[in-house]
Amino acid sequence: MSTLTPHGATRACLALVLVVGLTGPAARAQEALVPTKVSEDAAVAMVREQTDGKVVRVDRKLEGGASVYRIRVLSPDGRLREFRVDAATGSLR
């Protein structure tokens, strides 16, 4: 079992704060600045046409400077699949 020194604990806490901070309001504000031509509803409809599964989660992330909808689908056979739709072009990744 490893124990953290006070200095190590401080570094671990700082790393956690940085990670949480990078995924907080500033990251969401940056996502909002990326233009989207495809709505979330349209992206979900595109994925529904490709699969008979149930959409269980949708979120929008920046990937390589592009805004992408990540759509998770539970297939009829119980597998969880993830589809990515480019929010600017509508292309399925």
N, C-alpha and C positions, 0 to 999 in steps of 0.2 A: 504494500500500500504506500502511495506517495503522499507526502504532506507538503503543503505550500508554505513557503516562507512568507513573512509579511510583504516583502518586495514582490514575490511571485504572485501572491493574492491580488496585490494592487494592479499588476500587469494583466492578470486574467480579467479583473473587473473592467479595466480600461478597454480591453479588447471587446468585451461584451457590449459595453456602451457604444463603441464605434460601430459594431455590427448592427445593433438595434437602431442607432442614429441614421445609418445609411439606408435603412429600409423604412424610415419614418416619413414625416410630412414632406421633407425636402425631395425625397425620391418620388413621392406621389405628385408633387408640384412639377417635377421635371417630366414625368409621364404626360401630364396635362398639356405641356407645351408642344408635344409631338402631334402633328395633325393626323386626324383619322378620317377616312372617307367611308369606311365600313362600320356600321353600328354593331354593338354587341349582339343585338337581336338578329341582325343579318348574318353575323358570323356563326351564331348558334344554329340558325336555319340551314346554313351551308353544311355544317357538320351533321345535322340530323338527316340530310339527304344522303350522306355517305354511310350511315350506320343505323341499325335498328335499336341501338341502345338508349339508355336514359342519361341525359345530361345531369351530372351531379355537382359540377362546379365550373365557374367561369371567372377568370381574372385577366387583367391586362398588365403586361410587363414590358419593359424596355429590353430588347435583345439586339445588341450590335447597333444601337442608335435607332432601331425601328420599334414601333409599338406593335405588340403581338398579343392577340387573345389566346390564352391557354384554356382549352375546353376539355374537361375530363368527362369521359363517358363510361358508364357501366354497361358492358355488352350483355346480351341475353345469356351467354354462357358463363357470366360472372367475372369476366376479366375487366380490369380498369385500363382504359386506353386514354392517351392524351393526344389531342389534335392542336395544331397551332395555325392560326389564321392571321396573316399580315393585315393590320388595321388600315394601312394606306392603300394596299392593292387588292385585298380580298383573296390573295393566293393562299392556298392550303399548303402548309409546310409539313 
